[in-house]
Amino acid sequence: MLNLHLLRACCTVALSLAAIAGAPMLSAQTPVEAHLQSSGVKVLSRFEGPSGMTGIVAEAASGQRRVMYITSDGQTLVHGTLFDARGANLTERHARSVSQSLPAVRSGLDATKRQALLRTMAGLRGIEQGRADAPRTVYAIVDPQCPHCHDLGKALQPAIAAGRVRVVWLPTAVLSDASEVQAARMYAMPAAEAVKSWLGDTLPTTGTISDDVREHLARNILALRDSGHGAVPLVVAETRDGSDVLVSVGAPSPRELANFVE
């Protein structure tokens, strides 16, 4: 019998990969993959997983991508965070590795929708980092527990420190309940402290959330959904000459990142 229940390995987390419109779908090789595809989920790539399993990158209709694993008999789907005997987070490692081999990011939004998305994000309350008179302003919807968001935050620090860009971080929660608490704590802190704690992995994962902050988190997640993308980070900024809007979904490549800060 096909076993399609999700095995929860430690704390379940949906690791978002770069969302790319029009990425090719692989043909099903196992009963699990056939079921996923019949449910509207694309299998975009495969890789050798731990303990004889096959790893896959699955894309939902929303564009959100997750690393999952299929047992050697093809009958069981494992969706969660896998750790090895030394405590290393294998799912995060695989997510980072696989994302580097995927095609370049495309937002799939036309010019009118890109402009509307920029206006929406500019109207949100965020965590502002950088000089107010910086020549470029970048808006980024992030989940504090997303590894690609974390990488983006670190990658932007030199440009922020040099005064080339001002970043408005818009924390939200798409991965877990702990993400929501951490995003809320970022709003409760001074901006510099919030970013330092986030990038230093010292944000608490427990605590209460005020109604005011909960509303900001909800507005951020609605902006993410209204953009037509379910993956984070979502990065938006005007081009240098102001003639268009740049949109990056997922982990931007160094070349794509340069377009936002140069």
C-alpha positions in Angstrom: 0.0 0.0 0.0 1.3 3.5 -0.9 2.2 5.2 2.3 1.7 9.0 1.8 1.7 10.2 5.3 4.4 12.7 6.1 7.1 11.4 8.4 8.0 14.2 10.8 11.8 14.1 11.4 12.5 16.2 14.4 11.0 19.7 13.9 9.3 19.9 10.5 10.4 22.9 8.4 9.6 23.8 4.8 12.8 25.1 3.3 12.0 27.5 0.4 14.1 27.4 -2.7 14.4 30.0 -5.4 11.0 30.2 -7.3 11.5 30.1 -11.0 8.6 30.3 -13.4 8.4 27.7 -16.1 11.0 25.3 -14.7 10.7 21.9 -16.3 8.9 19.1 -14.5 10.6 15.6 -14.3 8.6 12.5 -15.2 7.4 10.4 -12.2 9.7 7.5 -11.3 8.0 6.3 -8.1 4.4 6.0 -6.8 5.0 8.9 -4.4 6.1 11.2 -7.3 3.1 10.1 -9.3 0.8 11.1 -6.4 2.5 14.4 -6.0 2.1 15.2 -9.7 -1.5 14.2 -9.7 -2.0 16.7 -6.9 -0.5 19.5 -8.9 2.9 19.4 -7.4 5.9 19.4 -9.7 9.1 17.4 -9.1 11.8 19.6 -10.4 15.0 17.7 -9.5 16.4 14.7 -7.7 19.5 14.0 -5.8 21.0 11.3 -3.7 19.6 11.5 -0.2 20.8 9.9 3.1 20.2 6.3 4.2 19.3 5.1 0.7 16.6 7.7 0.2 16.2 9.9 -2.9 15.9 13.6 -2.4 13.6 15.7 -4.5 12.8 19.4 -5.0 9.0 19.7 -5.1 7.2 22.9 -6.3 3.6 23.6 -5.2 1.2 25.6 -7.4 2.0 28.7 -5.3 5.6 28.5 -6.5 6.9 27.5 -3.0 9.6 24.8 -3.2 10.6 22.2 -0.6 13.2 19.6 -0.2 11.6 16.2 0.5 12.8 12.6 0.6 11.5 9.3 -0.8 12.3 6.0 0.7 14.1 3.4 -1.4 10.9 1.4 -2.2 9.2 4.6 -3.5 6.3 4.2 -1.2 6.8 6.8 1.5 7.4 10.5 1.4 9.5 12.1 4.2 8.9 15.8 4.7 10.8 17.4 7.5 14.2 18.3 8.7 16.7 15.4 8.7 19.8 15.4 10.9 22.7 13.0 10.7 24.4 11.2 13.6 26.5 14.2 14.3 23.6 16.6 14.5 24.2 18.2 11.1 21.1 19.6 9.4 21.0 17.6 6.2 17.9 19.2 4.8 19.4 22.7 5.0 22.6 21.5 3.4 20.7 19.8 0.5 18.5 22.9 0.1 21.6 25.1 -0.3 23.3 22.7 -2.7 20.3 22.1 -4.9 19.4 25.8 -5.2 22.8 26.5 -6.7 22.1 24.2 -9.7 18.6 25.6 -10.5 18.1 28.0 -13.4 18.2 31.8 -13.0 15.4 33.4 -11.1 12.5 34.9 -13.0 9.7 36.7 -11.3 7.1 36.1 -14.0 5.4 39.5 -13.2 4.7 42.1 -15.9 5.7 45.7 -15.5 2.4 46.9 -14.1 2.4 44.1 -11.5 6.0 44.8 -10.5 5.2 48.5 -10.0 2.1 47.6 -7.9 4.2 45.2 -5.8 6.8 47.9 -5.1 4.1 50.3 -4.0 2.6 47.6 -1.7 5.9 46.8 -0.1 6.9 50.5 0.3 3.7 50.9 2.3 4.5 48.2 4.8 6.2 48.8 8.2 9.6 47.2 8.1 13.0 46.9 9.9 15.0 49.7 8.2 18.8 49.3 7.9 21.1 51.7 6.2 21.4 55.4 5.6 18.1 57.3 4.8 19.8 59.1 2.0 21.2 56.0 0.3 20.8 56.1 -3.5 18.9 52.7 -3.6 16.2 51.3 -1.4 15.6 47.5 -1.3 12.5 45.8 0.2 12.9 42.2 1.3 10.2 39.9 2.7 12.1 37.3 4.8 11.5 34.5 7.2 14.0 34.5 10.1 14.5 30.8 9.9 14.9 30.7 6.1 18.6 29.9 5.2 18.4 31.8 1.9 17.0 34.9 3.7 19.9 34.6 6.2 22.4 34.4 3.3 20.8 37.4 1.6 21.0 39.4 4.9 24.7 38.7 5.2 25.4 39.4 1.5 23.8 42.9 1.7 25.7 44.0 4.8 28.8 45.4 2.9 26.6 47.5 0.5 24.6 48.8 3.5 27.7 49.7 5.5 29.1 51.5 2.4 26.0 53.6 2.2 25.1 52.3 -1.3 21.7 50.8 -0.3 19.0 51.1 2.4 17.2 47.8 3.1 13.7 47.5 4.5 13.4 44.1 6.0 9.8 42.8 6.2 9.9 39.7 8.5 7.1 37.2 8.2 6.5 33.5 9.0 6.1 30.9 6.2 8.2 28.1 7.7 7.1 27.4 11.3 5.5 28.8 14.5 9.0 29.7 15.7 9.4 31.9 12.6 6.4 33.9 13.7 7.8 34.5 17.2 11.2 35.4 15.8 9.7 37.8 13.2 7.6 39.4 16.0 10.7 39.9 18.2 12.5 41.6 15.3 9.7 44.2 15.3 10.0 44.6 19.1 13.7 45.5 18.9 15.6 48.5 17.7 16.4 48.0 14.0 20.2 47.5 14.4 19.7 45.0 17.3 17.0 43.1 15.3 19.2 42.6 12.3 22.2 41.6 14.4 20.2 39.1 16.4 18.7 37.6 13.3 22.0 37.2 11.4 23.7 36.0 14.6 21.0 33.3 15.2 20.2 34.7 18.6 16.5 35.5 18.1 14.3 33.7 20.7 11.8 31.2 19.5 9.3 31.6 22.2 7.3 34.5 23.5 4.0 36.4 23.1 3.0 38.5 20.1 1.1 41.7 20.4 -1.9 42.4 18.2 -0.2 45.3 16.6 2.8 43.2 15.5 0.6 40.3 14.5 -1.1 42.7 12.1 2.2 43.8 10.5 3.2 40.1 10.1 -0.1 39.4 8.4 0.3 42.3 6.0 3.7 41.1 5.0 2.5 37.5 4.3 -0.4 39.0 2.3 2.0 41.0 0.2 4.0 37.8 -0.4 0.9 35.9 -1.5 -0.4 38.8 -3.6 2.9 38.8 -5.5 2.0 35.4 -6.9 5.0 33.8 -5.1 5.1 31.6 -2.0 8.8 31.6 -1.5 11.2 33.8 0.5 13.2 35.9 0.3 11.2 38.1 -2.0 13.4 41.1 -3.0 12.0 44.2 -4.7 13.6 47.5 -5.7 13.5 50.2 -8.4 16.1 50.1 -11.1 18.8 52.7 -10.7 17.2 55.0 -13.3 13.7 54.4 -11.9 12.3 53.1 -15.2 11.4 49.7 -13.9 11.2 47.4 -10.9 13.5 44.5 -10.1 11.9 41.4 -8.5 13.9 38.5 -7.2 12.3 35.4 -5.7 14.4 33.1 -3.6 18.1 33.2 -3.2 19.5 35.7 -5.8 22.8 34.9 -7.5 25.7 37.3 -7.0 25.0 38.9 -10.4 21.3 39.4 -9.6 22.2 40.8 -6.2 24.6 43.3 -7.8 21.6 44.7 -9.8 20.0 45.7 -6.5 23.0 47.5 -5.0 25.1 49.0 -7.8 
